[in-house]
Amino acid sequence: MISNSFPTETRSYDLVVVGAGPGGFDAALEAAEEGIKVALVERYLLGGTCLNVGCIPTKMYLGATSPVEELAAQSKARVAKGEIEVDFNSLCTKKDRFIAATRKAMAQKAKKLGIDIYPAVAKVIDPGKVEVSHPEEKAVLGYKNLILATGSHPTVFPGLEPDNETILDNSGFLALEEMPTSLLVIGAGFIGLEMAQIAHRSGCKITVVDALDRIAVYEDPEVSKALQGVFKRHKWKFNLGVKVKSVTAENGQAVLRTEDGEEFTADKALIAIGRRPNSAELGIEKLELETEGPGFVKVNENLEAADNVYAIGDLNGKILLAHAASHQAGYVVRRIAGKAEGPYEHGPIPSILYGSPETMRVGLMPADLEGKGEVKTSSFPLVANPIAQAYASTQGFVKVVWLDGKVAGITAVGHHVAGFTTAASMIVQEEWTKDDIHKVVFPHPSLDEALLGALKAEQVEPK
């Protein structure tokens, strides 16, 4: 049930989960399915950042606006013409309805499994006890096991504080009722680049500013270069290796000033410079938990922060991805249920940048493998793939990284390359050799054949 009236007495649970994002919610469901008595505490909305102001609404916007890019590509190939007009108000309504319906379905599923949901702020007051509070109500939940899955929030530095009117963070951007005519994007990571593509498809002029010397810096350098090449053809302006001094709202516009005295102006600014863990005000000092960096909770090899206390997802800082949080949740629940022994192992975790082009990466890149053995790469250009040709989107490539003759990593950039991410993950997981390509029949014609082409291609020294 959703507990709108809190118990006055201490209510005891086998497991209390704090945070109902992908990791916390999945942990609660899996625990309930194991017959564990669960309380789930969420101070904001079921689904967390990912569902409400992150992954899901961003992908809905990218999906709805993708015909703009598709028509532009076919028009450039001189086989189609016309224009796509996106009804942004209708898109916002669709997004809001979908998210609300998803939250409703989540609550119904939790209720069916007997999970008690507390829409409240949680704070550890003693080992074994969590206080949950509304503005006018408080209760104490006793626990045998505690999972902290409180996620993260946008990083903010002095001088770069969002007001979510002119200077936006991810939630402010997704709350816009119409797109601006120009946008400053501070931060060239996945969040900034995906949201910039949404704005670009709405006719917005994009200026990207980042302190680092390339975009998508966690990707292979060849992928970053290819991405930037596509965006430059979109007439995006890039200012890389630039240190931002301040971003302020002045006369209804966003004004960015650099430490070198340069100034950039646009209708809006998007601050997308990373994320920090939601570990403050949790009361973790009562458990003597250790933190590192900006507040990530340190965990051992079993994802334990203390006896019977686990920190998963963004909170532990290992991998800030929703699917990583869900995978960690499954392990912790199995451990609590006595079905998992030994340290947590996650295998290759895939990463995807959505939009046009897409990127995917799984496993290790050449820079990760220096000094670890014989490293080779093989690649295949999308221009040679019939499906990429059919969609007039031929920029990009698939690249395979080999370590001592086995596949150690796969990355790609281009048209819908995210579609073979799971296949790539399995290939990396199984450490294919070149002979293993004969185990699977790749369909023809398909974009997957570009992956096959990269596996078959000549292996060379990495650049």
Residue, then its C-alpha position, 0 to 999 in steps of 0.5 A: m500500500i501507499s502509506n499516506s497515514f504513517p504508523t505511530e509505532t515503529r513498523s519493522y521490515d526485513l528490508v527498507v529501500v530508500g530511493a525508488g529510481p531504477g535501482g531502488f524500485d527493482a530492488a523492492l520488486e525482486a525482494a518482494e518476489e522473494g517473500i521479503k517484507v519490504a518498505l520503499v521510501e521515495r521523497y519525490l516521485l516513483g521512477g526517480t530522475c531516470l523516469n521523470v526528468g532524465c532518460i525516459p523523457t529525453k528519449m521520447y523527445l529524441g524519438a518524436t523529433s527523429p523524422v526531422e533528421e531522417l528527412a534532412a538526410q534524405s533531402k541531402a541525398r536528393v530523394a525527398k523533400g518537405e518539412i517536419e513540424v513537431d507539435f511541441n505542446s502535444l509532445c510535452t503532453k504525451k510525455d507527461r501522460f506517459i510518465a504519469a501512467t508509468r508511475k501509476a503502473m509502478a505503484q500498482k505493481a508494488k501494491k500487488l506484491g505487498i510493498d509498503i510505499y512511503p512518499a517521504v524523506a528518509k533519514v537513518i536515526d540509529p543502526g536498524k532504524v530509519e525515520v520517514s517524514h512528511p511535513e506534518e508526519k513522522a514514523v520510524l521503520g525498523y529494518k534487518n537490511l537497508i538498501l540506499a539507492t538515492g541516486s544523484h543530482p546535477t553538479v552545480f558550481p558557484g557562478l553556474e547555478p541554474d534558475n530553471e528559467t533562463i539557466l537550466d539543468n536537465s529538469g528545467f530543460l525538460a520542463l520547457e513549453e517551447m524551445p528557445t531560438s539559441l542555446l548555450v550548452i555547458g558540458a559536452g557529455f551525454i546529457g548535454l549532447e542529447m538535449a542539444q540535439i532535441a533543441h537543434r531539431s526544433g530549429c535552435k542554434i547550438t553553442v557547446v562549451d566545455a573545459l575538456d578538449r573534446i566532446a564525449v570524453y569518456e568515449d574512444p577518441e575516434v568516436s568523439k571526433a566522428l560525433q563532433g564532425v556530424f554536429k559541425r555539419h549541423k552548424w553547431k559551434f564548439n568552444l572546447g578547452v574553455k574554462v567557464k567563469s560564470v553563467t548569468a541571466e541578464n535582460g532575459q538572456a543567458v550570458l556566459r563569461t570565460e576565465d579568458g574574458e570571452e563572452f557568449t550569449a543565447d536565449k537559454a543556457l543548459i548546465a550539464i557538467g556532471r552529477r553528484p550523489n544524493s548522500a547529504e541529509l541521509g543520516i549516514e553518519k549514524l552508520e559510520l559510513e565512509t564517503e569519497g569525492p563529492g559524497f559517494v558512499k564507499v562500499n566493499e566487494n559485496l556492495e556493503a557500506a556497513d553490516n546489512v547496509y548496501a549502497i547501489g547505483d549512482l550513490n556508490g559512484k561505480i557506474l552512473l547508469a540506470h541499468a548498472a543500478s538495476h543490475q546491482a539491485g539484483y545482486v544485493v537482493r539475491r545476497i539478502a535472500g541467500k542466493a548469491e555468494g561471493p563478490y559482486e561482478h557485473g561484466p561489461i556494462p554497455s553505454i549508449l548516446y542516443g540521437s543522430p548519430e548514436t554511439m554505443r560502447v561496451g568493454l575496454m578501449p585501447a587506452d584502457l589496455e595499455g601494457k596488458g597484452e597485444v592490442k589490435t583494432s578492426s573496423f568497418p565503415l557504415v558507408a559500406n552498409p546497405i541499411a545505412q545507405a538506405y537511410a542516407s546516414t552513412q557517417g560513422f563506423v564500428k570498431v572492435v578492440w582485440l586483446d591477445g586475439k580475443v574481443a575486449g571491447i566494441t564501440a560504434v558511432g552512426h545510424h541506429v548503432a545502439g540496436f546491436t548493443t546487446a549482441a556486442s555485450m554478449i560478444v565481449q562477455e564471451e571473449w570471441t575470437k575471430d573463429d567465433i563469428h561462424k557461430v552466429v548467422f547475421p541477417h542480410p541486409s541489416l545494420d548488424e552486418a556492420l558489426l560482422g564486418a568489423l569482426k572480420a576486418e583486418q586487425v591493426e595496431p591502434k592509432 
